[in-house]
Amino acid sequence: MTQTQAQTPTRVATKPRKISRRTLASRVPHYVALLVTGVLFLAPVAYMIAASLAPASDTLAGFAVFDVTQWGFHNYSGVASSLSTDSTGHLWRFFAVSFTVTVAVVGLGLIVNSMAAYALSRLTWRGRGQALFVILLLLIVPFEAVAVPMFYLYNDARNTLWIQIVPFIGNALSIFIFYSFFNGIPRSIDEAARMDGANPWGIFWRIIAPMSKPAYASVAILTFLTQWGSFLWPVLMISDPNLRPLPLQISVFAGQLPPAWGQVMAFGVLLVLPVIVVFLIFQRWFIEGVASSAVKG
């Protein structure tokens, strides 16, 4: 009787790769450039946060705002007390309007734009090429070019909540991002699902959509950034204080005389904070989407 001896896989010890001095020296300029770029981007945000916590007398005093011993939340309480009546509007209502509009545009836009991109990418129908051409053409048309015609088109619906939502559900950039991502998914998956009896609707919801989380995250973040900071359209369409989003209200707040710059900075922090939170939540899928798009490109 022969005995077979189980062979255990041997691990090959890998030595850490050493970086030569020449390679390290060649990377130094890249690191310096990235550091300088990061400082340029983060410096205004850091100053805004510090100025919102500094005393009102030091708001425009340069580096004096970074004196931690003088920090407090008086500017934030001042914003809350300044926006607490029916004549000035309530701070919580501005947040509620921005949150409702943004969530509605992001949620409905993810559904509508992904379905449109799926039809352009995976289905065969007459006029598909012309529709794709129109969408690509809309990518180069800035919103400012169509804002005035849209103003006259929707003039009868001014000072409503839905007028801030419906015109922005369909988005050419979102459709193009979904379309590019869907094209990178092998069509053999569709064929295998079709052989199992799945229809196009089931293929989209059960296969394509779950595989496209990076694309959904990228579109969600970009749409959230654009809609949360929307200013031109509310300026044209909203005059009711109870329906103002945050970007419009902060411009009204900053225009009051005399301007309380410490409270303006605190209002700015409140405006930026939700964007940072949303990015931190979806950053992993967002980076995956950008990386996959780069590999495909």
C-alpha positions, 0 to 999 in steps of 0.5 A: 500500500503506497502512501501519498504525501500531500504537498503543501504549497510553498510560499515564495518570499518576495523582497520589498522592491527598492526604489533607486535614488534616481527614481525617487529624485525623479518623483520629487517634482511630481510630489511637490506639484501635487502638494502645491495643488492640494494646498491651493485647493484646500486653503480657501476651504480651511480659511472659510472654516477658520473664519467661521469660528473666529471672532467677527473682528478677525474674519478678514484679518488674514492669518489671525483667524487661525488663532484656535484660542479665539474660536467659537460657534457664535457665527453659527448661532448668529446665522440661526437667529438671523434666519428665524422669522417669516420675513427673513425665512427659516434656515431649516426651510432653506435646507429642506428645499435644497435637500428635497430638490437635490435628492429628487433630481439625483434619484429620478435622474439615476433612473431616467438617465441610466435607462436612456443610456441602456437603450442607446447602448444595448438595444437596437431601434430606429433613430438610435444614432441620431439620438446619441448625436443629439446627446453628444451635441448637448454636452457642449451647450452650456446651461447659460445658453438655454436659461433665458428660453427656459425662463420664458417656457416655464414662466407660468410655473415660477415659485414652485418646487417642481420647477426646480426639479423636473427640467434637470432630471434628464442630463446629457452628461449623465447619459453619456457616463452611463453609456460609456460604462455600459459599453464596457460590459461584455455583451456575452452577459446579455446573450447568456441572460437572454438564453435563460429567458430574461427580457431586456427589462430584467437584464437591465435591472438584475444584471447591468444595473448591479454591475454599474455601481461605480457609474451610479456613484459617479453620476450621483456625486456629479449631479449632487454637486451641480444641483446642490450649488445651483444658483442661476435657475433659482435666481430666474424662477424663485422669488418666494423666500419660502422656496429659496435654496441655500445658494440663493439665500446665501447671496441674499444673506451676504448682500445685507448691510452691513455685511456680517462676514463671519456669519457669511463664512459660517453659512458657507460652511453649512452649504459645503458640509453636505457635499463633503459628507456625500463625497466621503460616503460614495468616494470608493465607488466614485474612484472605481468609476473614474479608474475604470473609465481611464482604463477603458479610455 
